[in-house]
Amino acid sequence: MALLNGFTLRAMVSAVAIVAAGAAAAQETRKLRMHSAFPTQTPVIGEITPWIAERIEKLTGGSLEVDVFEPGALVPSTDYFDAVSQGAVDMAFGTPGYGAGLEPAMTIFTAVPFGPQATEFMAWMRYGGGNELHDELLANLNLKGFVCTLGAPETSGWMKREINSAEDLSGMKLRYFGLGGRVLDKLGASIQLIAGSEVYAALERGVIDGGEYASPSVDLNAGLEQVVDYVYFPGWHQQVSIDTLIINLDTWNALSEQQQLAIETTCGEATLRTLAQGAADQPAAIQALMEKDGDPEVRQWSDDLLAALESAWDEVAAEESEKHESFARVMASYNSFRDGYADWQNLGYLKPATD
């Protein structure tokens, strides 16, 4: 019996050692470097990046360690798709449209002029084919990615001078991103490619005559109201703003199933958090803007100007679809879903009050 007990004890010790060694191996920490396109002090779109890193670390039990780098620390704020694609940077958080130089259709996954609000956009992404197209285009760039924020509608423009018609836009130097910028270019504006975090300085120095950055709360945090005379609504160019987390595909494939699930789950939760926070932050921002007694003056685009902008958008969409097969395929999927959604939108939702 004593021999049996000794053998049993040795076997138990051996088994525990094997399990412990396996657990230790499983818990080996892998470090990932994550570029942020936005300063981490920026409300919502910047603040979420450290939270994403911390959440991934917790959900993986520490087997992944994610180090967040500010814009410019590894690569320029908006110029990161190549770096992640080639594996020079493991992952990055920012706007899909920053990858338009590699794949023009990525701009659609940021925002579409005169497009839907967040619910309809995500319905297309998750259940209308958008995610599949997004995955396909990213895979062609050696990337994997997930929607990781849903932003509130953007301020339509911080302007140094009054705009009453489409003709007033001609010759203006404006900072607008993505497809919205292409629309304004069509109406004669000169579009400047400036990082959002640099819009204040560009307005202050007169490098641009106006532009947009993000939602009102983010814009006020950046101080844009201090350097313009007029602010315009609604955000026809970005009714919803999407940011994504992209990961080098080889790095992604080397992760365990648990680690992959942790990243995907984190982005799902970050999407809901930013949707709610973005909506909650805007009333106070608008109230603060209204209390400034006309400095800057709050304006809404006229119906005629909005019609001119929408007509220009139709031209841009047609031109881009003709030039780029991938853009045409994504727009066809997007438009097909919206056409099918329209009856539900019209019947199921209350219309905004007009007075």
Secondary structure as GFF3:
##gff-version 3
##sequence-region A 1 355
A	DSSP	alpha_helix	2	26	.	.	.	ID=ss1
A	DSSP	beta_strand	30	36	.	.	.	ID=ss2
A	DSSP	alpha_helix	48	59	.	.	.	ID=ss3
A	DSSP	beta_strand	64	69	.	.	.	ID=ss4
A	DSSP	alpha_helix	81	86	.	.	.	ID=ss5
A	DSSP	beta_strand	91	94	.	.	.	ID=ss6
A	DSSP	three_ten_helix	96	99	.	.	.	ID=ss7
A	DSSP	three_ten_helix	104	109	.	.	.	ID=ss8
A	DSSP	alpha_helix	118	127	.	.	.	ID=ss9
A	DSSP	alpha_helix	130	139	.	.	.	ID=ss10
A	DSSP	beta_strand	143	151	.	.	.	ID=ss11
A	DSSP	beta_strand	157	159	.	.	.	ID=ss12
A	DSSP	three_ten_helix	166	169	.	.	.	ID=ss13
A	DSSP	beta_strand	173	175	.	.	.	ID=ss14
A	DSSP	alpha_helix	178	186	.	.	.	ID=ss15
A	DSSP	beta_strand	190	191	.	.	.	ID=ss16
A	DSSP	three_ten_helix	196	198	.	.	.	ID=ss17
A	DSSP	alpha_helix	199	205	.	.	.	ID=ss18
A	DSSP	beta_strand	210	211	.	.	.	ID=ss19
A	DSSP	alpha_helix	216	221	.	.	.	ID=ss20
A	DSSP	three_ten_helix	224	227	.	.	.	ID=ss21
A	DSSP	beta_strand	230	233	.	.	.	ID=ss22
A	DSSP	beta_strand	241	248	.	.	.	ID=ss23
A	DSSP	alpha_helix	249	254	.	.	.	ID=ss24
A	DSSP	alpha_helix	257	290	.	.	.	ID=ss25
A	DSSP	beta_strand	297	300	.	.	.	ID=ss26
A	DSSP	alpha_helix	303	323	.	.	.	ID=ss27
A	DSSP	alpha_helix	325	348	.	.	.	ID=ss28
###
